[in-house]
């Protein structure tokens, strides 16, 4: 059974909990407008990095996520780079396994000879 927390007494450090009725809720601050256009997004994976990761998977037919992330030590977001290849369909992820460094990845598309 679920016990509601709204009927509990307030903490001695916070005698009056910050509960507001809808009519008297504090106004949300306005978001500042950007002064300049944000930079264009850069691709997460260069052609060299893509080939490096796909070649690592091709060596044994599959690879662990932690191994592929370790191949990109100077990349600012190596996990995002591997996930970008999954999103692009170049790699397939074992969705039945727990998501950790030992999850297996395979080629998503047949490799050209």
N, C-alpha and C positions, 0 to 999 in steps of 0.2 A: 504494500500500500504506500502511496506517495503522501508525504507530509508537507503541507504548504509552509514555506518559510515566511510568508507575509504576516502571520500571526505571532511570530517570535518577538520577544522583547529586543530592543535595540542594544547594541554593544555599549559598555560603559565609556569606551573611547569615542563613540559616535552616538550620542544619546538620541539625536533626531536623524533617522535615516533619510537620505535624499530621495524621497518619494514625492512626485508632483502629480497633480491632477492634469488632465489634458489641457484645461483652460489656462493653467498657470505654469506650464513647462517652460524652461528657459529657451530662448531663441537660439537656433543654431548659428554659429558664426558664418559669415559669407566667405566663400572661397575666393581668394585673390585671382585675378585674371593673369594669365601668363604674359610676360612682357615680350617674349620672343618665341619663335617657333622652336619646338624641341628638335634635337638632331634626329635625322632619319635612322631607323633601326638598322643595325649592322647584322649580317648573317652570322648565326651562331657557329657554323661549320664552314671552313674554307675547303676548297677542292682537295688540298693536300691532306687535311685532317680527315675528310670523308674517306679518301682512299686508304689512309693509314688504318682507320677503324674497320673498314670493310675487308681489307687484307688480313687483319688479325682474326676476324671471324672466319674467313675463307681457309686459313691454315688448318683448323681442326674441325670446321663445320659449325661450331658454336663457340661462344665465349661468355665469360662471366662479366656482369656489369662493372664490378670493381676493377677487373683487368683493363677493360676499355677506358674507364675513367682514368686509370693510372697511366695510360699511354699519352695523355694530354696534360703533362705537369705544368706547362706555362699558359694553359688556357684559363681565362678568367672564370668560366663557368663550365667545367668539363662534363658534369652530369647533364646540364641543359643541352650540351652539344650532342651527347648520345641520344637523349630523348628527342632531339630534333630529327635525328635519323629514323627513329621509330615513327614519329609523326609523318615523315616523308614516305614511309613505306619501305625504306631501305633495310631496316632491321625489324625482326619480330620478337616480341617479348613474351615469356611464359607467364600468362596472366593467372594461372592457377597456383603459382608459387608465391611465397611471401616476398614482398619487395624489399630486398636488401642487396648487399654487394655480391652475393653468390647467385643471384637470379641469372638464368641463361638467356642468351640472345642468339638468333639465327638470321640468315639472310632472308630478306623479305621478297626479293625479286631474283629471278634466275640470273646468274652471272654470265656475261658474254665471253666466248672463248677467243 
